Amino acid sequence: MEASDDTEEPPLPLALAAFQVSEEFGFLLPDPLTELPAPYGPWMDIAHGLPQLITSHQLRSRVLQMPQLSTQHLRGREQLHLAHLVLSFITMGYVWQEGEEGTVQVLPRNLAVPYWEVSQALGLPPILSHADFVLANWRRKDPHGPLEIENLDTIITLPGGESLRGFILVTLLVEKAAVPGIKAITRALGAVLQRDGDALHRALEELAGAIEAMSAALRRMHDYVDPEVFYSVIRIFLSGWKDNPAMPHGLVYEGVSPEALAFSGGSAAQSTVLHAFDELLGIRHRQDTAAFLHRMRDYMPPAHRAFVERIRGAASLRRHVLSSGDARLRLAFNRCVSALTGFRCYHITIVTKYIATAAARARARRAEPGAGAGAPAGKAPAALEDKGTGGSHIFSFLKSIRDTTREGMISA
């Protein structure tokens, strides 16, 4: 039931299944469950009503009336992942229902204890992370239909309406676009071991194509997500209680620990995809940036984290390409690095639109006469204006990883 690092060394090329990576879906949870067993009806009832409960300021009172349920009836990874998703969303709604000025210091026992137990079983932290928000939060409208945005929906949602749905599903499509690149990692490492230049060239071309497809998928954010809704409504619910001025002391999980605990909010840096590509290509980030990225690995499913570590421990692709003297391999390698740099440049463009520009507009609105009225759910948070929801200083962080990625190019 518990997802843990495999101690047995699988032969290279890496066996994806040994790391809970799907040939079809990559790091996405394949066709996640959408309902828990009947004993967990109280959780599901609250989870399915979250947008209304939060905007009507009723969620906290509903949670306090919720029975404390045992986690012993949860069976298998799929049920645990759905339980974690449900409890994560309820927790974010509970903490942020009244905005950043009305946070709580204690998560009540009837929510905190089962949430902690499910988190321990999965090896995930007790906070909403990318593994919940995106990887385990999708379903097909037509079960036999394609994995395209028109045929997709979320399982659990929060305030933010169609923009939240779009944000989750476009991010999911970026993950899906990465799948050929994930498979190319195993082929590339196998080709290095076999010293097969043709197979390595094919794998690098597949990887570059996948990263370019990820950028194309990310561009769809503009079509589905309103920047004002993202910044003023959605973003606070992705925020954590570590490196966040709105919750400087963290959160007490009642019945778990008498001391407050601090966890980072959701972040694109929690996606295993880019960590895996960085390790394969030998991208080395600067010390402070690398420290944050490595901390974000603690928010990944343990098997996915182990996959990244296994790539890190494999034979160096970069050294192999350098020592081969093969111009064709160098060009293909550099195409991968260039595509990854391009993806990170475009991510900065997205963040500028959805955070920096939206924050400037929110500041201007706060300065207007009569500002401050209105529901907290629609009041733009100020505490993280210059930070990501994971707690990083967002632009210096993103520009640093873009620049160190570009430095990974092999010169002629």
BELZI-V275258 format. One record per residue. N is the residue number from 1. RES is the residue in one letter. PSI is psi in whole degrees, 0 to 359 (NA if undefined). OMEGA is omega in whole degrees, -180 to 180 (* if undefined). Layout:
BEGIN
n->{N/N}
res->{RES/RES}
psi->{PSI/PSI}
omega->{OMEGA/OMEGA}
END
This chain:
BEGIN
n->{1/2/3/4/5/6/7/8/9/10/11/12/13/14/15/16/17/18/19/20/21/22/23/24/25/26/27/28/29/30/31/32/33/34/35/36/37/38/39/40/41/42/43/44/45/46/47/48/49/50/51/52/53/54/55/56/57/58/59/60/61/62/63/64/65/66/67/68/69/70/71/72/73/74/75/76/77/78/79/80/81/82/83/84/85/86/87/88/89/90/91/92/93/94/95/96/97/98/99/100/101/102/103/104/105/106/107/108/109/110/111/112/113/114/115/116/117/118/119/120/121/122/123/124/125/126/127/128/129/130/131/132/133/134/135/136/137/138/139/140/141/142/143/144/145/146/147/148/149/150/151/152/153/154/155/156/157/158/159/160/161/162/163/164/165/166/167/168/169/170/171/172/173/174/175/176/177/178/179/180/181/182/183/184/185/186/187/188/189/190/191/192/193/194/195/196/197/198/199/200/201/202/203/204/205/206/207/208/209/210/211/212/213/214/215/216/217/218/219/220/221/222/223/224/225/226/227/228/229/230/231/232/233/234/235/236/237/238/239/240/241/242/243/244/245/246/247/248/249/250/251/252/253/254/255/256/257/258/259/260/261/262/263/264/265/266/267/268/269/270/271/272/273/274/275/276/277/278/279/280/281/282/283/284/285/286/287/288/289/290/291/292/293/294/295/296/297/298/299/300/301/302/303/304/305/306/307/308/309/310/311/312/313/314/315/316/317/318/319/320/321/322/323/324/325/326/327/328/329/330/331/332/333/334/335/336/337/338/339/340/341/342/343/344/345/346/347/348/349/350/351/352/353/354/355/356/357/358/359/360/361/362/363/364/365/366/367/368/369/370/371/372/373/374/375/376/377/378/379/380/381/382/383/384/385/386/387/388/389/390/391/392/393/394/395/396/397/398/399/400/401/402/403/404/405/406/407/408/409/410/411/412}
res->{M/E/A/S/D/D/T/E/E/P/P/L/P/L/A/L/A/A/F/Q/V/S/E/E/F/G/F/L/L/P/D/P/L/T/E/L/P/A/P/Y/G/P/W/M/D/I/A/H/G/L/P/Q/L/I/T/S/H/Q/L/R/S/R/V/L/Q/M/P/Q/L/S/T/Q/H/L/R/G/R/E/Q/L/H/L/A/H/L/V/L/S/F/I/T/M/G/Y/V/W/Q/E/G/E/E/G/T/V/Q/V/L/P/R/N/L/A/V/P/Y/W/E/V/S/Q/A/L/G/L/P/P/I/L/S/H/A/D/F/V/L/A/N/W/R/R/K/D/P/H/G/P/L/E/I/E/N/L/D/T/I/I/T/L/P/G/G/E/S/L/R/G/F/I/L/V/T/L/L/V/E/K/A/A/V/P/G/I/K/A/I/T/R/A/L/G/A/V/L/Q/R/D/G/D/A/L/H/R/A/L/E/E/L/A/G/A/I/E/A/M/S/A/A/L/R/R/M/H/D/Y/V/D/P/E/V/F/Y/S/V/I/R/I/F/L/S/G/W/K/D/N/P/A/M/P/H/G/L/V/Y/E/G/V/S/P/E/A/L/A/F/S/G/G/S/A/A/Q/S/T/V/L/H/A/F/D/E/L/L/G/I/R/H/R/Q/D/T/A/A/F/L/H/R/M/R/D/Y/M/P/P/A/H/R/A/F/V/E/R/I/R/G/A/A/S/L/R/R/H/V/L/S/S/G/D/A/R/L/R/L/A/F/N/R/C/V/S/A/L/T/G/F/R/C/Y/H/I/T/I/V/T/K/Y/I/A/T/A/A/A/R/A/R/A/R/R/A/E/P/G/A/G/A/G/A/P/A/G/K/A/P/A/A/L/E/D/K/G/T/G/G/S/H/I/F/S/F/L/K/S/I/R/D/T/T/R/E/G/M/I/S/A}
psi->{324/134/120/165/136/133/336/130/113/152/149/148/151/136/109/319/332/344/22/41/131/138/330/323/357/234/351/145/122/124/71/152/150/351/142/163/158/322/341/19/319/322/313/322/315/315/320/344/15/312/315/319/323/311/337/5/32/353/315/318/324/319/319/335/354/138/150/114/143/145/5/343/358/130/122/165/322/315/320/319/320/319/318/318/310/311/329/313/318/318/314/320/319/314/318/9/319/20/183/344/357/39/168/161/345/132/122/151/319/343/316/317/307/326/317/317/317/319/316/320/326/346/25/156/157/65/157/125/176/326/329/304/321/304/327/10/55/152/156/137/311/112/336/2/177/164/69/155/328/338/13/153/164/162/312/145/177/179/146/348/226/330/321/316/315/319/314/313/327/319/321/319/331/316/318/321/336/345/312/329/323/316/328/332/311/323/322/314/323/320/325/316/322/353/45/97/321/315/322/319/316/317/318/322/321/319/313/318/322/318/321/323/327/318/318/320/319/329/339/350/322/329/337/348/123/124/323/319/318/311/317/334/308/316/323/328/351/357/148/195/45/133/35/113/338/339/67/339/4/203/133/124/99/133/356/308/136/341/146/142/148/126/144/152/181/144/145/337/351/355/128/335/304/329/317/317/319/315/319/316/358/29/127/114/160/158/311/321/316/324/317/315/319/325/326/339/337/348/4/154/137/323/324/320/320/325/314/317/325/322/318/325/358/172/142/116/315/312/322/315/317/314/339/332/12/111/325/319/320/318/318/319/313/330/321/313/319/318/320/321/317/320/316/327/317/327/321/320/316/314/322/314/314/344/300/308/318/324/319/319/321/320/319/321/322/332/348/150/137/3/150/343/158/170/142/326/340/6/121/130/143/339/328/32/323/12/158/165/341/350/0/153/103/314/319/323/309/322/325/313/328/314/318/333/313/324/351/356/145/120/154/NA}
omega->{-176/177/-177/179/177/178/-179/-177/175/180/172/-1/-172/174/-174/-176/179/-179/180/175/-174/175/-177/-171/-179/-178/175/173/-176/177/-175/171/179/179/174/176/-173/-179/-177/176/179/176/-176/180/179/-177/-178/179/-171/-178/-179/-179/-179/-176/177/177/-177/-173/-176/180/177/179/-179/178/-175/177/175/-174/174/178/-172/-179/178/-175/172/-174/-176/178/179/179/178/177/179/177/-177/-178/176/-179/178/-179/-180/178/-180/-177/-169/-176/-176/180/-174/180/-179/-178/177/178/-175/170/-172/-175/-175/173/-173/-175/178/179/178/-178/179/179/180/-179/-178/-174/178/177/180/176/178/178/179/-179/177/-168/-176/-169/-175/-170/-180/175/175/175/171/-175/-179/-177/-175/177/179/-169/180/-179/-176/172/175/176/179/-179/-178/174/-178/172/-175/179/177/177/-180/-179/180/-172/174/177/176/-180/173/176/-179/179/-178/-170/178/177/177/179/179/177/-177/179/180/-179/176/-180/177/180/-178/-175/-179/-175/-179/180/179/179/179/-178/180/177/177/180/180/179/179/-180/177/177/176/178/179/178/-179/180/-179/177/-179/-176/-169/-174/177/-177/-179/179/180/-174/-172/-174/-169/-163/-177/-178/175/-175/-179/-180/170/-178/180/-178/180/178/-172/-176/-179/-175/175/174/-173/-179/180/-179/177/180/176/178/-178/178/179/176/-179/-178/174/178/176/176/-177/-172/-174/174/-179/180/177/-178/179/-175/178/178/-179/-177/-180/-166/-176/178/180/-180/178/-180/-180/176/179/177/177/-179/176/168/-175/-180/178/176/179/178/179/-180/179/177/180/-178/-178/177/-176/176/-177/179/180/-180/179/-175/-178/-176/-177/-178/-179/177/179/179/-179/177/-179/175/177/-179/179/179/180/175/179/178/-178/174/-178/175/177/177/179/-178/177/-178/-170/180/-173/-179/179/178/178/178/179/177/179/179/180/-178/-179/176/179/179/178/176/176/-176/179/-178/179/-179/-175/178/-179/-171/-176/-177/-178/-178/170/180/175/177/180/170/-152/-175/177/179/-176/180/178/-179/175/-176/180/174/-180/180/179/179/176/-179/-177/*}
END
